[in-house]
Amino acid sequence: MRTRWSGRWLSAALLATTISCASGPPQDLILQDDHAGLTRWYAREAASLRDKAEEMRRMAEEYAKPDYLTSPKQTKEELIAHCQLFIKLYTEGAREAEALAKLHHGLDKTIE
């Protein structure tokens, strides 16, 4: 029981750290109303988040292999579930970043 809880606490801490460490766009781009720069920044951020989601998908596939771990089935299922949660979060973050890139792209065109 202790291992299961410590694993959950570790996962919760990792998730909180990942979310809280997500950086926003550079302040200089915001202060300068540089919508072209913000468009590029959000597009790169979306690509990075999609890469992370793909990395988590591959990790979940590895965990799902029958010969991956000799640990209990429950542990493997928890690892896969955590990967799936990160896939969801990274994918949602990428969608949001893409939406912001489109918004700033539109703002850049209206200013010209």
Secondary structure, 3 states (H helix, E strand, C coil): CHHHHHHHHHHHHHHHHHHHCCCCCCHHHHHCCCHHHHHHHHHHHHHHHHHHHHHHHHHHHHHHCCCCCCCCHHHHHHHHHHHHHHHHHHHHHHHHHHHHHHHHHHHHHHHC
